[in-house]
Amino acid sequence: MEEHNHPEDNDSINANEVTNQAKQIVKNDPTKPIKRVYDDAVSAFADNEEFEVLPDFSTVRSKLQRVRSCL
């Protein structure tokens, strides 16, 4: 049996962390504009060298809108 020897998909993991951070911001302040939530979440990770690729706004927007609609 072959052993898996490929690296983890860090870009995907990092995008999930940014998205989860943004979802938490929406839960804490559902009145905050979605674009500002996204900007705040991205800025929290922007200086971290491990986060080479961050999700773009269009990818995260609908997820944040769904979180807000459930509150």
mmCIF file of the N, C-alpha and C atoms, coordinates in Angstrom:
data_MODEL
# 
_entry.id   MODEL 
# 
loop_
_atom_site.group_PDB 
_atom_site.id 
_atom_site.type_symbol 
_atom_site.label_atom_id 
_atom_site.label_alt_id 
_atom_site.label_comp_id 
_atom_site.label_asym_id 
_atom_site.label_entity_id 
_atom_site.label_seq_id 
_atom_site.pdbx_PDB_ins_code 
_atom_site.Cartn_x 
_atom_site.Cartn_y 
_atom_site.Cartn_z 
_atom_site.occupancy 
_atom_site.B_iso_or_equiv 
_atom_site.pdbx_formal_charge 
_atom_site.auth_seq_id 
_atom_site.auth_comp_id 
_atom_site.auth_asym_id 
_atom_site.auth_atom_id 
_atom_site.pdbx_PDB_model_num 
ATOM 1   N N  . MET A 1 1  ? 0.848   -1.184 0.000  1.00 0.00 ? 1  MET A N  1 
ATOM 2   C CA . MET A 1 1  ? 0.000   0.000  0.000  1.00 0.00 ? 1  MET A CA 1 
ATOM 3   C C  . MET A 1 1  ? 0.892   1.245  0.000  1.00 0.00 ? 1  MET A C  1 
ATOM 4   N N  . GLU A 1 2  ? 0.590   2.159  -0.905 1.00 0.00 ? 2  GLU A N  1 
ATOM 5   C CA . GLU A 1 2  ? 1.382   3.374  -1.003 1.00 0.00 ? 2  GLU A CA 1 
ATOM 6   C C  . GLU A 1 2  ? 1.012   4.358  0.093  1.00 0.00 ? 2  GLU A C  1 
ATOM 7   N N  . GLU A 1 3  ? 2.011   5.036  0.579  1.00 0.00 ? 3  GLU A N  1 
ATOM 8   C CA . GLU A 1 3  ? 1.802   6.039  1.614  1.00 0.00 ? 3  GLU A CA 1 
ATOM 9   C C  . GLU A 1 3  ? 1.535   7.391  0.948  1.00 0.00 ? 3  GLU A C  1 
ATOM 10  N N  . HIS A 1 4  ? 0.618   8.151  1.518  1.00 0.00 ? 4  HIS A N  1 
ATOM 11  C CA . HIS A 1 4  ? 0.363   9.496  0.987  1.00 0.00 ? 4  HIS A CA 1 
ATOM 12  C C  . HIS A 1 4  ? 1.584   10.357 1.266  1.00 0.00 ? 4  HIS A C  1 
ATOM 13  N N  . ASN A 1 5  ? 2.084   10.989 0.245  1.00 0.00 ? 5  ASN A N  1 
ATOM 14  C CA . ASN A 1 5  ? 3.288   11.796 0.435  1.00 0.00 ? 5  ASN A CA 1 
ATOM 15  C C  . ASN A 1 5  ? 3.134   13.214 -0.100 1.00 0.00 ? 5  ASN A C  1 
ATOM 16  N N  . HIS A 1 6  ? 1.906   13.646 -0.320 1.00 0.00 ? 6  HIS A N  1 
ATOM 17  C CA . HIS A 1 6  ? 1.713   15.013 -0.798 1.00 0.00 ? 6  HIS A CA 1 
ATOM 18  C C  . HIS A 1 6  ? 1.495   15.948 0.393  1.00 0.00 ? 6  HIS A C  1 
ATOM 19  N N  . PRO A 1 7  ? 1.840   17.224 0.240  1.00 0.00 ? 7  PRO A N  1 
ATOM 20  C CA . PRO A 1 7  ? 1.639   18.180 1.346  1.00 0.00 ? 7  PRO A CA 1 
ATOM 21  C C  . PRO A 1 7  ? 0.154   18.476 1.549  1.00 0.00 ? 7  PRO A C  1 
ATOM 22  N N  . GLU A 1 8  ? -0.171  18.924 2.738  1.00 0.00 ? 8  GLU A N  1 
ATOM 23  C CA . GLU A 1 8  ? -1.549  19.322 3.011  1.00 0.00 ? 8  GLU A CA 1 
ATOM 24  C C  . GLU A 1 8  ? -1.926  20.505 2.124  1.00 0.00 ? 8  GLU A C  1 
ATOM 25  N N  . ASP A 1 9  ? -3.190  20.651 1.886  1.00 0.00 ? 9  ASP A N  1 
ATOM 26  C CA . ASP A 1 9  ? -3.655  21.762 1.068  1.00 0.00 ? 9  ASP A CA 1 
ATOM 27  C C  . ASP A 1 9  ? -3.776  22.998 1.960  1.00 0.00 ? 9  ASP A C  1 
ATOM 28  N N  . ASN A 1 10 ? -2.627  23.627 2.211  1.00 0.00 ? 10 ASN A N  1 
ATOM 29  C CA . ASN A 1 10 ? -2.583  24.771 3.126  1.00 0.00 ? 10 ASN A CA 1 
ATOM 30  C C  . ASN A 1 10 ? -3.422  25.943 2.653  1.00 0.00 ? 10 ASN A C  1 
ATOM 31  N N  . ASP A 1 11 ? -3.495  26.143 1.347  1.00 0.00 ? 11 ASP A N  1 
ATOM 32  C CA . ASP A 1 11 ? -4.301  27.256 0.847  1.00 0.00 ? 11 ASP A CA 1 
ATOM 33  C C  . ASP A 1 11 ? -5.762  27.069 1.242  1.00 0.00 ? 11 ASP A C  1 
ATOM 34  N N  . SER A 1 12 ? -6.259  25.863 1.113  1.00 0.00 ? 12 SER A N  1 
ATOM 35  C CA . SER A 1 12 ? -7.644  25.575 1.474  1.00 0.00 ? 12 SER A CA 1 
ATOM 36  C C  . SER A 1 12 ? -7.862  25.712 2.979  1.00 0.00 ? 12 SER A C  1 
ATOM 37  N N  . ILE A 1 13 ? -6.917  25.209 3.749  1.00 0.00 ? 13 ILE A N  1 
ATOM 38  C CA . ILE A 1 13 ? -7.008  25.320 5.210  1.00 0.00 ? 13 ILE A CA 1 
ATOM 39  C C  . ILE A 1 13 ? -6.993  26.783 5.627  1.00 0.00 ? 13 ILE A C  1 
ATOM 40  N N  . ASN A 1 14 ? -6.107  27.565 5.034  1.00 0.00 ? 14 ASN A N  1 
ATOM 41  C CA . ASN A 1 14 ? -6.011  28.987 5.365  1.00 0.00 ? 14 ASN A CA 1 
ATOM 42  C C  . ASN A 1 14 ? -7.284  29.729 4.969  1.00 0.00 ? 14 ASN A C  1 
ATOM 43  N N  . ALA A 1 15 ? -7.839  29.401 3.808  1.00 0.00 ? 15 ALA A N  1 
ATOM 44  C CA . ALA A 1 15 ? -9.081  30.041 3.374  1.00 0.00 ? 15 ALA A CA 1 
ATOM 45  C C  . ALA A 1 15 ? -10.209 29.726 4.355  1.00 0.00 ? 15 ALA A C  1 
ATOM 46  N N  . ASN A 1 16 ? -10.248 28.510 4.854  1.00 0.00 ? 16 ASN A N  1 
ATOM 47  C CA . ASN A 1 16 ? -11.265 28.143 5.845  1.00 0.00 ? 16 ASN A CA 1 
ATOM 48  C C  . ASN A 1 16 ? -11.081 28.922 7.141  1.00 0.00 ? 16 ASN A C  1 
ATOM 49  N N  . GLU A 1 17 ? -9.849  29.139 7.547  1.00 0.00 ? 17 GLU A N  1 
ATOM 50  C CA . GLU A 1 17 ? -9.600  29.911 8.766  1.00 0.00 ? 17 GLU A CA 1 
ATOM 51  C C  . GLU A 1 17 ? -10.076 31.352 8.607  1.00 0.00 ? 17 GLU A C  1 
ATOM 52  N N  . VAL A 1 18 ? -9.794  31.947 7.468  1.00 0.00 ? 18 VAL A N  1 
ATOM 53  C CA . VAL A 1 18 ? -10.234 33.322 7.206  1.00 0.00 ? 18 VAL A CA 1 
ATOM 54  C C  . VAL A 1 18 ? -11.760 33.373 7.185  1.00 0.00 ? 18 VAL A C  1 
ATOM 55  N N  . THR A 1 19 ? -12.383 32.409 6.508  1.00 0.00 ? 19 THR A N  1 
ATOM 56  C CA . THR A 1 19 ? -13.843 32.363 6.424  1.00 0.00 ? 19 THR A CA 1 
ATOM 57  C C  . THR A 1 19 ? -14.459 32.175 7.803  1.00 0.00 ? 19 THR A C  1 
ATOM 58  N N  . ASN A 1 20 ? -13.891 31.291 8.603  1.00 0.00 ? 20 ASN A N  1 
ATOM 59  C CA . ASN A 1 20 ? -14.416 31.083 9.956  1.00 0.00 ? 20 ASN A CA 1 
ATOM 60  C C  . ASN A 1 20 ? -14.270 32.329 10.818 1.00 0.00 ? 20 ASN A C  1 
ATOM 61  N N  . GLN A 1 21 ? -13.159 33.033 10.652 1.00 0.00 ? 21 GLN A N  1 
ATOM 62  C CA . GLN A 1 21 ? -12.964 34.298 11.376 1.00 0.00 ? 21 GLN A CA 1 
ATOM 63  C C  . GLN A 1 21 ? -14.046 35.306 10.970 1.00 0.00 ? 21 GLN A C  1 
ATOM 64  N N  . ALA A 1 22 ? -14.317 35.398 9.682  1.00 0.00 ? 22 ALA A N  1 
ATOM 65  C CA . ALA A 1 22 ? -15.335 36.318 9.184  1.00 0.00 ? 22 ALA A CA 1 
ATOM 66  C C  . ALA A 1 22 ? -16.719 35.931 9.697  1.00 0.00 ? 22 ALA A C  1 
ATOM 67  N N  . LYS A 1 23 ? -17.018 34.642 9.731  1.00 0.00 ? 23 LYS A N  1 
ATOM 68  C CA . LYS A 1 23 ? -18.313 34.183 10.251 1.00 0.00 ? 23 LYS A CA 1 
ATOM 69  C C  . LYS A 1 23 ? -18.474 34.582 11.720 1.00 0.00 ? 23 LYS A C  1 
ATOM 70  N N  . GLN A 1 24 ? -17.404 34.461 12.469 1.00 0.00 ? 24 GLN A N  1 
ATOM 71  C CA . GLN A 1 24 ? -17.462 34.840 13.889 1.00 0.00 ? 24 GLN A CA 1 
ATOM 72  C C  . GLN A 1 24 ? -17.710 36.339 14.042 1.00 0.00 ? 24 GLN A C  1 
ATOM 73  N N  . ILE A 1 25 ? -17.114 37.139 13.192 1.00 0.00 ? 25 ILE A N  1 
ATOM 74  C CA . ILE A 1 25 ? -17.329 38.587 13.233 1.00 0.00 ? 25 ILE A CA 1 
ATOM 75  C C  . ILE A 1 25 ? -18.797 38.895 12.953 1.00 0.00 ? 25 ILE A C  1 
ATOM 76  N N  . VAL A 1 26 ? -19.387 38.220 11.977 1.00 0.00 ? 26 VAL A N  1 
ATOM 77  C CA . VAL A 1 26 ? -20.811 38.426 11.654 1.00 0.00 ? 26 VAL A CA 1 
ATOM 78  C C  . VAL A 1 26 ? -21.681 38.042 12.848 1.00 0.00 ? 26 VAL A C  1 
ATOM 79  N N  . LYS A 1 27 ? -21.357 36.937 13.499 1.00 0.00 ? 27 LYS A N  1 
ATOM 80  C CA . LYS A 1 27 ? -22.140 36.500 14.663 1.00 0.00 ? 27 LYS A CA 1 
ATOM 81  C C  . LYS A 1 27 ? -22.041 37.503 15.800 1.00 0.00 ? 27 LYS A C  1 
ATOM 82  N N  . ASN A 1 28 ? -20.859 38.101 15.968 1.00 0.00 ? 28 ASN A N  1 
ATOM 83  C CA . ASN A 1 28 ? -20.662 39.080 17.038 1.00 0.00 ? 28 ASN A CA 1 
ATOM 84  C C  . ASN A 1 28 ? -21.319 40.414 16.734 1.00 0.00 ? 28 ASN A C  1 
ATOM 85  N N  . ASP A 1 29 ? -21.393 40.790 15.461 1.00 0.00 ? 29 ASP A N  1 
ATOM 86  C CA . ASP A 1 29 ? -21.985 42.071 15.067 1.00 0.00 ? 29 ASP A CA 1 
ATOM 87  C C  . ASP A 1 29 ? -22.699 41.919 13.729 1.00 0.00 ? 29 ASP A C  1 
ATOM 88  N N  . PRO A 1 30 ? -23.953 41.415 13.756 1.00 0.00 ? 30 PRO A N  1 
ATOM 89  C CA . PRO A 1 30 ? -24.673 41.168 12.501 1.00 0.00 ? 30 PRO A CA 1 
ATOM 90  C C  . PRO A 1 30 ? -25.023 42.433 11.719 1.00 0.00 ? 30 PRO A C  1 
ATOM 91  N N  . THR A 1 31 ? -24.860 43.600 12.322 1.00 0.00 ? 31 THR A N  1 
ATOM 92  C CA . THR A 1 31 ? -25.173 44.839 11.611 1.00 0.00 ? 31 THR A CA 1 
ATOM 93  C C  . THR A 1 31 ? -23.989 45.363 10.798 1.00 0.00 ? 31 THR A C  1 
ATOM 94  N N  . LYS A 1 32 ? -22.825 44.790 11.007 1.00 0.00 ? 32 LYS A N  1 
ATOM 95  C CA . LYS A 1 32 ? -21.625 45.240 10.294 1.00 0.00 ? 32 LYS A CA 1 
ATOM 96  C C  . LYS A 1 32 ? -21.741 44.849 8.821  1.00 0.00 ? 32 LYS A C  1 
ATOM 97  N N  . PRO A 1 33 ? -21.437 45.764 7.913  1.00 0.00 ? 33 PRO A N  1 
ATOM 98  C CA . PRO A 1 33 ? -21.499 45.449 6.478  1.00 0.00 ? 33 PRO A CA 1 
ATOM 99  C C  . PRO A 1 33 ? -20.590 44.265 6.122  1.00 0.00 ? 33 PRO A C  1 
ATOM 100 N N  . ILE A 1 34 ? -21.072 43.416 5.230  1.00 0.00 ? 34 ILE A N  1 
ATOM 101 C CA . ILE A 1 34 ? -20.359 42.200 4.852  1.00 0.00 ? 34 ILE A CA 1 
ATOM 102 C C  . ILE A 1 34 ? -18.957 42.509 4.316  1.00 0.00 ? 34 ILE A C  1 
ATOM 103 N N  . LYS A 1 35 ? -18.828 43.533 3.527  1.00 0.00 ? 35 LYS A N  1 
ATOM 104 C CA . LYS A 1 35 ? -17.511 43.891 2.974  1.00 0.00 ? 35 LYS A CA 1 
ATOM 105 C C  . LYS A 1 35 ? -16.548 44.269 4.091  1.00 0.00 ? 35 LYS A C  1 
ATOM 106 N N  . ARG A 1 36 ? -17.026 44.992 5.093  1.00 0.00 ? 36 ARG A N  1 
ATOM 107 C CA . ARG A 1 36 ? -16.166 45.380 6.214  1.00 0.00 ? 36 ARG A CA 1 
ATOM 108 C C  . ARG A 1 36 ? -15.783 44.150 7.039  1.00 0.00 ? 36 ARG A C  1 
ATOM 109 N N  . VAL A 1 37 ? -16.713 43.213 7.203  1.00 0.00 ? 37 VAL A N  1 
ATOM 110 C CA . VAL A 1 37 ? -16.416 41.958 7.907  1.00 0.00 ? 37 VAL A CA 1 
ATOM 111 C C  . VAL A 1 37 ? -15.290 41.232 7.182  1.00 0.00 ? 37 VAL A C  1 
ATOM 112 N N  . TYR A 1 38 ? -15.434 41.114 5.877  1.00 0.00 ? 38 TYR A N  1 
ATOM 113 C CA . TYR A 1 38 ? -14.401 40.457 5.059  1.00 0.00 ? 38 TYR A CA 1 
ATOM 114 C C  . TYR A 1 38 ? -13.052 41.163 5.224  1.00 0.00 ? 38 TYR A C  1 
ATOM 115 N N  . ASP A 1 39 ? -13.051 42.481 5.105  1.00 0.00 ? 39 ASP A N  1 
ATOM 116 C CA . ASP A 1 39 ? -11.809 43.246 5.219  1.00 0.00 ? 39 ASP A CA 1 
ATOM 117 C C  . ASP A 1 39 ? -11.154 43.035 6.586  1.00 0.00 ? 39 ASP A C  1 
ATOM 118 N N  . ASP A 1 40 ? -11.965 43.023 7.639  1.00 0.00 ? 40 ASP A N  1 
ATOM 119 C CA . ASP A 1 40 ? -11.430 42.807 8.991  1.00 0.00 ? 40 ASP A CA 1 
ATOM 120 C C  . ASP A 1 40 ? -10.832 41.412 9.139  1.00 0.00 ? 40 ASP A C  1 
ATOM 121 N N  . ALA A 1 41 ? -11.523 40.412 8.611  1.00 0.00 ? 41 ALA A N  1 
ATOM 122 C CA . ALA A 1 41 ? -11.024 39.041 8.709  1.00 0.00 ? 41 ALA A CA 1 
ATOM 123 C C  . ALA A 1 41 ? -9.734  38.863 7.925  1.00 0.00 ? 41 ALA A C  1 
ATOM 124 N N  . VAL A 1 42 ? -9.678  39.401 6.727  1.00 0.00 ? 42 VAL A N  1 
ATOM 125 C CA . VAL A 1 42 ? -8.476  39.281 5.899  1.00 0.00 ? 42 VAL A CA 1 
ATOM 126 C C  . VAL A 1 42 ? -7.313  40.029 6.537  1.00 0.00 ? 42 VAL A C  1 
ATOM 127 N N  . SER A 1 43 ? -7.574  41.190 7.088  1.00 0.00 ? 43 SER A N  1 
ATOM 128 C CA . SER A 1 43 ? -6.481  41.965 7.684  1.00 0.00 ? 43 SER A CA 1 
ATOM 129 C C  . SER A 1 43 ? -5.895  41.261 8.904  1.00 0.00 ? 43 SER A C  1 
ATOM 130 N N  . ALA A 1 44 ? -6.700  40.449 9.580  1.00 0.00 ? 44 ALA A N  1 
ATOM 131 C CA . ALA A 1 44 ? -6.200  39.708 10.736 1.00 0.00 ? 44 ALA A CA 1 
ATOM 132 C C  . ALA A 1 44 ? -5.146  38.680 10.324 1.00 0.00 ? 44 ALA A C  1 
ATOM 133 N N  . PHE A 1 45 ? -5.203  38.216 9.069  1.00 0.00 ? 45 PHE A N  1 
ATOM 134 C CA . PHE A 1 45 ? -4.271  37.197 8.591  1.00 0.00 ? 45 PHE A CA 1 
ATOM 135 C C  . PHE A 1 45 ? -3.259  37.730 7.582  1.00 0.00 ? 45 PHE A C  1 
ATOM 136 N N  . ALA A 1 46 ? -3.409  38.954 7.144  1.00 0.00 ? 46 ALA A N  1 
ATOM 137 C CA . ALA A 1 46 ? -2.593  39.489 6.046  1.00 0.00 ? 46 ALA A CA 1 
ATOM 138 C C  . ALA A 1 46 ? -1.100  39.509 6.359  1.00 0.00 ? 46 ALA A C  1 
ATOM 139 N N  . ASP A 1 47 ? -0.738  39.727 7.599  1.00 0.00 ? 47 ASP A N  1 
ATOM 140 C CA . ASP A 1 47 ? 0.681   39.808 7.957  1.00 0.00 ? 47 ASP A CA 1 
ATOM 141 C C  . ASP A 1 47 ? 1.312   38.454 8.235  1.00 0.00 ? 47 ASP A C  1 
ATOM 142 N N  . ASN A 1 48 ? 0.494   37.409 8.282  1.00 0.00 ? 48 ASN A N  1 
ATOM 143 C CA . ASN A 1 48 ? 0.995   36.070 8.558  1.00 0.00 ? 48 ASN A CA 1 
ATOM 144 C C  . ASN A 1 48 ? 1.568   35.469 7.268  1.00 0.00 ? 48 ASN A C  1 
ATOM 145 N N  . GLU A 1 49 ? 2.832   35.143 7.277  1.00 0.00 ? 49 GLU A N  1 
ATOM 146 C CA . GLU A 1 49 ? 3.504   34.635 6.075  1.00 0.00 ? 49 GLU A CA 1 
ATOM 147 C C  . GLU A 1 49 ? 2.955   33.284 5.624  1.00 0.00 ? 49 GLU A C  1 
ATOM 148 N N  . GLU A 1 50 ? 2.330   32.537 6.526  1.00 0.00 ? 50 GLU A N  1 
ATOM 149 C CA . GLU A 1 50 ? 1.763   31.238 6.164  1.00 0.00 ? 50 GLU A CA 1 
ATOM 150 C C  . GLU A 1 50 ? 0.543   31.401 5.256  1.00 0.00 ? 50 GLU A C  1 
ATOM 151 N N  . PHE A 1 51 ? -0.061  32.571 5.284  1.00 0.00 ? 51 PHE A N  1 
ATOM 152 C CA . PHE A 1 51 ? -1.270  32.829 4.508  1.00 0.00 ? 51 PHE A CA 1 
ATOM 153 C C  . PHE A 1 51 ? -0.894  33.527 3.202  1.00 0.00 ? 51 PHE A C  1 
ATOM 154 N N  . GLU A 1 52 ? -0.351  32.754 2.282  1.00 0.00 ? 52 GLU A N  1 
ATOM 155 C CA . GLU A 1 52 ? 0.069   33.308 1.000  1.00 0.00 ? 52 GLU A CA 1 
ATOM 156 C C  . GLU A 1 52 ? -1.133  33.634 0.119  1.00 0.00 ? 52 GLU A C  1 
ATOM 157 N N  . VAL A 1 53 ? -2.160  32.797 0.179  1.00 0.00 ? 53 VAL A N  1 
ATOM 158 C CA . VAL A 1 53 ? -3.349  32.976 -0.646 1.00 0.00 ? 53 VAL A CA 1 
ATOM 159 C C  . VAL A 1 53 ? -4.545  33.149 0.274  1.00 0.00 ? 53 VAL A C  1 
ATOM 160 N N  . LEU A 1 54 ? -5.217  34.277 0.138  1.00 0.00 ? 54 LEU A N  1 
ATOM 161 C CA . LEU A 1 54 ? -6.412  34.543 0.930  1.00 0.00 ? 54 LEU A CA 1 
ATOM 162 C C  . LEU A 1 54 ? -7.630  34.485 0.012  1.00 0.00 ? 54 LEU A C  1 
ATOM 163 N N  . PRO A 1 55 ? -8.775  34.058 0.537  1.00 0.00 ? 55 PRO A N  1 
ATOM 164 C CA . PRO A 1 55 ? -9.970  33.972 -0.318 1.00 0.00 ? 55 PRO A CA 1 
ATOM 165 C C  . PRO A 1 55 ? -10.417 35.360 -0.749 1.00 0.00 ? 55 PRO A C  1 
ATOM 166 N N  . ASP A 1 56 ? -10.950 35.479 -1.952 1.00 0.00 ? 56 ASP A N  1 
ATOM 167 C CA . ASP A 1 56 ? -11.436 36.777 -2.398 1.00 0.00 ? 56 ASP A CA 1 
ATOM 168 C C  . ASP A 1 56 ? -12.865 36.998 -1.895 1.00 0.00 ? 56 ASP A C  1 
ATOM 169 N N  . PHE A 1 57 ? -13.277 38.233 -1.952 1.00 0.00 ? 57 PHE A N  1 
ATOM 170 C CA . PHE A 1 57 ? -14.573 38.637 -1.383 1.00 0.00 ? 57 PHE A CA 1 
ATOM 171 C C  . PHE A 1 57 ? -15.729 37.862 -1.989 1.00 0.00 ? 57 PHE A C  1 
ATOM 172 N N  . SER A 1 58 ? -15.717 37.655 -3.288 1.00 0.00 ? 58 SER A N  1 
ATOM 173 C CA . SER A 1 58 ? -16.842 36.977 -3.938 1.00 0.00 ? 58 SER A CA 1 
ATOM 174 C C  . SER A 1 58 ? -16.999 35.533 -3.450 1.00 0.00 ? 58 SER A C  1 
ATOM 175 N N  . THR A 1 59 ? -15.908 34.929 -3.018 1.00 0.00 ? 59 THR A N  1 
ATOM 176 C CA . THR A 1 59 ? -15.957 33.567 -2.502 1.00 0.00 ? 59 THR A CA 1 
ATOM 177 C C  . THR A 1 59 ? -16.597 33.513 -1.116 1.00 0.00 ? 59 THR A C  1 
ATOM 178 N N  . VAL A 1 60 ? -16.377 34.522 -0.321 1.00 0.00 ? 60 VAL A N  1 
ATOM 179 C CA . VAL A 1 60 ? -16.804 34.523 1.078  1.00 0.00 ? 60 VAL A CA 1 
ATOM 180 C C  . VAL A 1 60 ? -18.170 35.184 1.274  1.00 0.00 ? 60 VAL A C  1 
ATOM 181 N N  . ARG A 1 61 ? -18.541 36.107 0.413  1.00 0.00 ? 61 ARG A N  1 
ATOM 182 C CA . ARG A 1 61 ? -19.750 36.920 0.590  1.00 0.00 ? 61 ARG A CA 1 
ATOM 183 C C  . ARG A 1 61 ? -21.002 36.091 0.851  1.00 0.00 ? 61 ARG A C  1 
ATOM 184 N N  . SER A 1 62 ? -21.289 35.123 0.017  1.00 0.00 ? 62 SER A N  1 
ATOM 185 C CA . SER A 1 62 ? -22.535 34.360 0.177  1.00 0.00 ? 62 SER A CA 1 
ATOM 186 C C  . SER A 1 62 ? -22.535 33.547 1.474  1.00 0.00 ? 62 SER A C  1 
ATOM 187 N N  . LYS A 1 63 ? -21.382 33.058 1.872  1.00 0.00 ? 63 LYS A N  1 
ATOM 188 C CA . LYS A 1 63 ? -21.295 32.316 3.137  1.00 0.00 ? 63 LYS A CA 1 
ATOM 189 C C  . LYS A 1 63 ? -21.633 33.221 4.312  1.00 0.00 ? 63 LYS A C  1 
ATOM 190 N N  . LEU A 1 64 ? -21.132 34.447 4.266  1.00 0.00 ? 64 LEU A N  1 
ATOM 191 C CA . LEU A 1 64 ? -21.398 35.394 5.350  1.00 0.00 ? 64 LEU A CA 1 
ATOM 192 C C  . LEU A 1 64 ? -22.857 35.839 5.351  1.00 0.00 ? 64 LEU A C  1 
ATOM 193 N N  . GLN A 1 65 ? -23.435 35.998 4.172  1.00 0.00 ? 65 GLN A N  1 
ATOM 194 C CA . GLN A 1 65 ? -24.841 36.366 4.091  1.00 0.00 ? 65 GLN A CA 1 
ATOM 195 C C  . GLN A 1 65 ? -25.725 35.254 4.661  1.00 0.00 ? 65 GLN A C  1 
ATOM 196 N N  . ARG A 1 66 ? -25.356 34.001 4.422  1.00 0.00 ? 66 ARG A N  1 
ATOM 197 C CA . ARG A 1 66 ? -26.125 32.878 4.983  1.00 0.00 ? 66 ARG A CA 1 
ATOM 198 C C  . ARG A 1 66 ? -26.037 32.863 6.502  1.00 0.00 ? 66 ARG A C  1 
ATOM 199 N N  . VAL A 1 67 ? -24.847 33.121 7.031  1.00 0.00 ? 67 VAL A N  1 
ATOM 200 C CA . VAL A 1 67 ? -24.680 33.162 8.501  1.00 0.00 ? 67 VAL A CA 1 
ATOM 201 C C  . VAL A 1 67 ? -25.561 34.256 9.070  1.00 0.00 ? 67 VAL A C  1 
ATOM 202 N N  . ARG A 1 68 ? -25.537 35.418 8.453  1.00 0.00 ? 68 ARG A N  1 
ATOM 203 C CA . ARG A 1 68 ? -26.342 36.543 8.934  1.00 0.00 ? 68 ARG A CA 1 
ATOM 204 C C  . ARG A 1 68 ? -27.837 36.228 8.876  1.00 0.00 ? 68 ARG A C  1 
ATOM 205 N N  . SER A 1 69 ? -28.289 35.576 7.832  1.00 0.00 ? 69 SER A N  1 
ATOM 206 C CA . SER A 1 69 ? -29.713 35.291 7.685  1.00 0.00 ? 69 SER A CA 1 
ATOM 207 C C  . SER A 1 69 ? -30.221 34.296 8.724  1.00 0.00 ? 69 SER A C  1 
ATOM 208 N N  . CYS A 1 70 ? -29.314 33.517 9.304  1.00 0.00 ? 70 CYS A N  1 
ATOM 209 C CA . CYS A 1 70 ? -29.711 32.530 10.322 1.00 0.00 ? 70 CYS A CA 1 
ATOM 210 C C  . CYS A 1 70 ? -29.720 33.106 11.727 1.00 0.00 ? 70 CYS A C  1 
ATOM 211 N N  . LEU A 1 71 ? -29.292 34.336 11.883 1.00 0.00 ? 71 LEU A N  1 
ATOM 212 C CA . LEU A 1 71 ? -29.254 34.946 13.224 1.00 0.00 ? 71 LEU A CA 1 
ATOM 213 C C  . LEU A 1 71 ? -30.580 35.532 13.612 1.00 0.00 ? 71 LEU A C  1 
# 
